[in-house]
Amino acid sequence: MVYLRAASINIDDSVLVQQSQNGSTVAMERLILKYQNRIFNVIMKMCGNTDDAAELTQETFVKVIESINKFKGRSSFYTWLFRIAVNLTLNYCQRNAKMATRSLDAEETEPGSSIGQMLKDFLSDDRAIDPSVLAQRRELCDLAMQAILKLEEPQRAVMVLRDIEGMNYAQIADVLNIELGTVRSRLSRARSHLREILEAMQT
């Protein structure tokens, strides 16, 4: 996938969406630039493969371009975009039950749990860190991501959106089209299951 160069973007999404619906390719490019890295990172956490994540990210934005005129603003563009990305990735995961485990090296947003904090710590800026500490961090990061990839797809999606992307429960419910109670119960089971997996992997 060819990524656009980073630039400062301060225009509101709704303005860019309206301009895109009116045919502005510049506005669409700005929307893609604003969200492409976050979409890639979320997909990467869910599918565990860099090449597949790049293809799914590209597929997400192709779908956005094709469907932008159908966006009615009933939810935020951010939520609508993540819904497309997550649905495409879940469909991919269901078609490819056995997924490759890859280590990740990407910046994270503020997580929402101790497990999310653990992942953030593992993946934080590693400059000026003692090499032995860095090696241990990389090993722990690999272990954590292997564990996440062992979760069932619905649990993995909720955990990635909450603990890595930092979405609130209402946003997750909107993205996944499920009830708030389902988000809470699925997240609780995912965190519990992840702890069990990590404990088993370290014994």
C-alpha positions as CSV (number, residue, x, y, z in Angstrom):
1,M,0.0,0.0,0.0
2,V,1.3,3.5,-0.8
3,Y,0.9,5.8,2.1
4,L,0.4,9.5,1.9
5,R,3.0,11.8,3.4
6,A,2.2,12.9,7.0
7,A,1.0,16.5,7.3
8,S,-0.8,18.6,9.9
9,I,-4.6,18.2,9.5
10,N,-6.9,20.4,11.5
11,I,-10.0,20.4,9.4
12,D,-13.1,18.8,10.9
13,D,-14.1,15.4,9.6
14,S,-17.6,16.5,8.7
15,V,-16.2,19.2,6.5
16,L,-13.8,16.8,4.8
17,V,-16.6,14.3,4.3
18,Q,-18.9,16.9,2.7
19,Q,-16.1,18.0,0.4
20,S,-15.4,14.4,-0.5
21,Q,-19.0,13.8,-1.3
22,N,-18.9,16.8,-3.5
23,G,-16.0,15.2,-5.4
24,S,-12.9,16.7,-3.8
25,T,-10.1,14.2,-4.1
26,V,-7.9,16.5,-1.8
27,A,-10.5,16.2,1.0
28,M,-10.5,12.4,0.6
29,E,-6.8,12.3,0.7
30,R,-6.8,14.2,3.9
31,L,-9.2,11.8,5.5
32,I,-7.1,8.9,4.4
33,L,-3.9,10.6,5.7
34,K,-5.6,11.4,9.0
35,Y,-6.6,7.8,9.8
36,Q,-4.5,5.4,7.7
37,N,-1.9,4.6,10.4
38,R,-4.5,4.0,13.1
39,I,-6.5,1.8,10.8
40,F,-3.4,-0.2,9.8
41,N,-2.4,-0.6,13.5
42,V,-5.8,-1.9,14.5
43,I,-6.0,-4.3,11.6
44,M,-2.4,-5.4,12.3
45,K,-3.3,-6.3,15.9
46,M,-6.3,-8.3,14.7
47,C,-4.7,-10.3,11.8
48,G,-1.1,-10.5,12.9
49,N,0.4,-10.2,9.4
50,T,2.0,-7.0,8.0
51,D,1.2,-7.8,4.3
52,D,-2.4,-8.7,5.0
53,A,-2.8,-5.7,7.2
54,A,-1.6,-3.4,4.4
55,E,-3.9,-5.1,1.9
56,L,-6.9,-4.8,4.3
57,T,-6.1,-1.2,5.1
58,Q,-6.0,-0.4,1.3
59,E,-9.3,-2.4,0.9
60,T,-10.8,-0.4,3.7
61,F,-10.1,3.0,2.1
62,V,-11.1,1.7,-1.4
63,K,-14.5,0.8,0.2
64,V,-14.6,4.2,1.9
65,I,-14.0,6.0,-1.4
66,E,-16.7,3.9,-3.1
67,S,-19.2,4.4,-0.3
68,I,-18.6,7.9,0.8
69,N,-21.8,9.2,-0.8
70,K,-23.8,6.6,1.2
71,F,-22.5,8.0,4.5
72,K,-25.4,9.8,6.1
73,G,-23.7,11.0,9.3
74,R,-25.8,8.9,11.6
75,S,-22.6,8.1,13.4
76,S,-19.2,9.9,13.3
77,F,-17.0,9.3,10.2
78,Y,-14.4,7.8,12.6
79,T,-16.9,5.2,13.8
80,W,-18.1,4.4,10.3
81,L,-14.5,4.0,9.1
82,F,-13.5,1.7,11.9
83,R,-16.7,-0.4,11.3
84,I,-15.7,-0.9,7.7
85,A,-12.1,-1.8,8.7
86,V,-13.1,-4.2,11.6
87,N,-15.8,-6.0,9.5
88,L,-13.3,-6.5,6.6
89,T,-10.7,-7.8,9.1
90,L,-13.2,-10.1,10.9
91,N,-14.2,-11.6,7.6
92,Y,-10.6,-12.1,6.7
93,C,-9.9,-13.8,10.1
94,Q,-12.9,-16.1,9.6
95,R,-11.6,-17.1,6.2
96,N,-8.1,-17.7,7.6
97,A,-8.6,-19.3,11.0
98,K,-4.9,-20.2,11.3
99,M,-3.0,-16.9,11.3
100,A,0.7,-16.2,11.4
101,T,2.1,-14.7,14.6
102,R,4.2,-11.6,14.0
103,S,5.8,-9.2,16.5
104,L,4.5,-5.6,16.3
105,D,6.4,-2.4,16.5
106,A,3.9,0.5,16.4
107,E,2.9,3.4,18.6
108,E,-0.3,2.9,20.6
109,T,-3.0,5.2,21.9
110,E,-3.8,5.3,25.6
111,P,-5.2,1.9,26.6
112,G,-8.0,1.2,29.0
113,S,-6.8,-1.6,31.2
114,S,-3.8,-3.1,32.9
115,I,-3.3,-5.4,29.9
116,G,-3.6,-2.5,27.6
117,Q,-1.1,-0.6,29.7
118,M,1.2,-3.6,29.5
119,L,1.0,-3.7,25.7
120,K,1.6,0.0,25.6
121,D,4.7,-0.3,27.8
122,F,6.0,-3.1,25.6
123,L,5.5,-1.1,22.4
124,S,6.6,2.3,23.7
125,D,9.5,4.4,22.4
126,D,12.7,2.3,22.9
127,R,15.3,4.9,22.4
128,A,18.0,5.2,25.1
129,I,16.9,1.9,26.7
130,D,19.5,-0.6,28.0
131,P,19.9,-3.3,25.3
132,S,19.1,-6.1,27.8
133,V,15.9,-4.3,28.8
134,L,15.0,-3.7,25.2
135,A,15.5,-7.4,24.4
136,Q,13.3,-8.4,27.3
137,R,10.6,-5.9,26.2
138,R,10.7,-7.3,22.6
139,E,10.3,-10.8,23.9
140,L,7.4,-9.9,26.2
141,C,5.8,-7.9,23.3
142,D,6.0,-11.0,21.0
143,L,4.5,-13.1,23.8
144,A,1.6,-10.7,24.4
145,M,0.8,-10.5,20.7
146,Q,0.9,-14.2,20.3
147,A,-1.6,-14.4,23.1
148,I,-3.9,-11.8,21.6
149,L,-3.9,-13.7,18.3
150,K,-5.1,-16.8,20.2
151,L,-8.3,-15.1,21.2
152,E,-11.5,-15.7,19.3
153,E,-12.0,-13.0,16.7
154,P,-15.0,-11.3,18.4
155,Q,-13.0,-11.1,21.7
156,R,-9.9,-9.9,19.9
157,A,-11.8,-7.1,18.1
158,V,-13.2,-5.8,21.4
159,M,-9.9,-5.9,23.2
160,V,-8.0,-4.2,20.3
161,L,-10.6,-1.4,20.0
162,R,-10.8,-0.8,23.8
163,D,-7.3,-1.5,25.1
164,I,-5.2,-0.5,22.2
165,E,-7.2,1.9,20.1
166,G,-8.8,3.4,23.3
167,M,-12.4,3.5,22.1
168,N,-15.1,3.9,24.7
169,Y,-17.9,1.2,25.1
170,A,-20.4,3.2,23.1
171,Q,-18.0,3.6,20.2
172,I,-17.2,-0.1,20.2
173,A,-20.9,-1.0,20.3
174,D,-21.4,1.2,17.3
175,V,-18.5,-0.2,15.3
176,L,-19.3,-3.8,16.0
177,N,-23.1,-3.3,15.9
178,I,-23.6,-5.0,19.3
179,E,-25.2,-4.0,22.6
180,L,-23.3,-2.2,25.4
181,G,-23.8,-5.1,27.7
182,T,-22.3,-7.4,25.0
183,V,-19.2,-5.2,24.8
184,R,-18.7,-5.3,28.5
185,S,-19.1,-9.1,28.8
186,R,-17.0,-9.8,25.7
187,L,-14.2,-7.5,26.9
188,S,-14.3,-9.1,30.4
189,R,-14.1,-12.6,28.9
190,A,-11.3,-11.5,26.5
191,R,-9.2,-10.1,29.3
192,S,-9.7,-13.2,31.4
193,H,-8.9,-15.5,28.5
194,L,-5.8,-13.5,27.7
195,R,-4.5,-13.8,31.2
196,E,-5.0,-17.6,31.1
197,I,-3.2,-17.8,27.7
198,L,-0.3,-15.7,29.0
199,E,0.0,-17.8,32.1
200,A,-0.1,-21.0,30.1
201,M,2.6,-19.7,27.7
202,Q,4.9,-18.9,30.6
203,T,4.7,-22.2,32.4
